Each structure stands twice: as C-alpha cells, then as structure tokens.
Amino acid sequence: MQIEDLAVVMKVAELGSITAAATHLDMQPATASAALKRVEALLGAELFIRSTRQLRVSKAGERFLPLCAQSLEQWQLAQQAVQQDSESIAGEMRIAVSSDLGRNILAPLLDTFMTQHPDLTLRMHLSDSNIDFYRDAIDMALRYGAPNDSSMYGFKICNVPRLLCASPDYLANHAKIEHPNDLLQHNALFYQLRDILNDVWFFQDEQQRQYKIKPTANRAANDGDMVRRWCLAGQGVALKSALDVAEDVLAGRLRSLLPDYTVPCGELWLICPSRHSITPSMRLLRDELREHTQQKLERLRAAGVLSKKQVNRLEQDEKSPR
C-alpha cells in the first residue's frame, strides 16, 4: 500500500463514487480502484459496500475513515515540517484566482517565479466565484476580500483602490463626467458575482459628502475580465480594481475619471484552508505578490492616477496574517 492510496479512499468516501474520485484526482478509474483494493487487502475488510448503482460506506469503513483522515493530516504536517526545515521551494502549487487577477497580475508574476524555482509545478483555477478548497482540490486562493470562514487562514497582500474608468473613444462621443450624478446619463458596465449584481456605486468627495449612484447599464457579466474588455472597446463606464486596469490606464487605453472623488477600497488576500497548509512556496509567493502589487500601485501614484494619501493608506493598513 502507498500513502497516496489513503487519499483515494478518502476521496471515494467524499464523492461516493470510484469514477468521480478518479476524475477529481486526475487518474484512471482502474488506478483508483486498485488503490482502494490495496487498502482493503491490507486491512482484511471492505470499506465500501458496492452495488451496480451505488457505493456506500461499510461498518468497517465507518470506523476506519475518521482515523484515516487524522492520519493523512498528520502526514501532511510532517511533510510540511520537513519542507520548512529545508526551505524547499518545490512541488505542486494549486491556486485559484479571479479572471482579471489571473491573466493580468498573477500569470506574468508566476512565469518569473517558476523560472526561479524550476522544481515547482502549477495548476491554476480561473474563476470569479469563491472556490471550495476541499471540493476543488486547491491549496490557496488569491481574491478580493478577507477570509469569511474562521477556519481559514489568510495573508493580506494590500488594500486596492477602485477606479472609475472609460476608453478615450467612449469619452469623445459622450457628455463629460465631472460629478457622480453625471453617470446617470451614461451607460454603465456591471459586474455580477453569483446572484449579486453590483449596480450601485458609492462615491465620496473631499468634504466627506456621500453619493449613492445607480446608473443604467446594457451589459453585465460574472467575469471581471469581460467587463474590462467591454470598457476597452468603448461600450461604457466601469468601476474596476486599480490593479486590474493599471496597465490600461498607464498606457492610455483607459482614462481614470472623477479624480476628486473616492470609492470604497478593496482588499487583496492570499487565502489557504488552514494554518497547517502554509508551505514555504506559499510564503515566498506572498512576499512576491506584496512587492509586485505595491510597485504597480506606486506607478499609478507617480502617474497622478492615485493620490499620495491613497498610497500612504495602503502602507499603513498592511497587517500580519490573520
């Protein structure tokens, strides 16, 4: 029996199917079936009762599976302890990231990261929806917002200003936008996360006056990069993370609007299932991300897109892992 066989057993129990477990673990069903048989042969008992239509846990399985889960967790902790002692930057990184961040921020950074550490392999899961670490077999997720589950662990990368922006072509053919209320005469491009449509935009002026704007929109998408592409194509006005549109704004493909008004700031976090799942490669990636995003935001400040006050706020709010 191999230690990996136990992971197959746990996945079969979780999904209730050898075929589904094999698909999830990226192996052939025959390979998964053989792993299960090796464990059962060693134990001298069947862990699952099979029929033509279903598979369910046997009484022996009910006793074995909880202890197996504990053993696997201890094995993983032992592996990580060895890796941390040797500062080994190796193995597979499985990371989930939103569409914009993945394509425009993380992909080029990871190219350099993996060149510097050739023993790493990568699996990237691109989705704007929050993933399930256990269901989706992901080690970490880079996303906006702090962990919403007390069992998770996260590293705050930075605070992220949001920019109201539009393309030069759009602005040349539509009325000027000098006040938040002017947006009521323009076409907005909305972002939707699951069933929540972000169709209300908030602004604040230098006198701390608040403006709640609900513009009209003829387009919405659950993919942040699609909203950005529509904005680049001159289809309307979008409210985007400064990181997502930094290169477009710096190159003049998009223009930042209403510089005298601010919108609520976001937070970028690198999240993992638990404190025990942190690896040396994850810590190093955290440091690289902090440096990379800070440099990008500093470039926006130097170009006059972000104020010095906004950049100072980013530095002051940086905190240790949650």
Summary of the structure (lengths in Angstrom):
residues: 322
radius of gyration: 24.1
end to end distance: 38.5
largest distance: 77.8
contacts: 973
relative contact order: 0.14
helix: 45%
strand: 24%
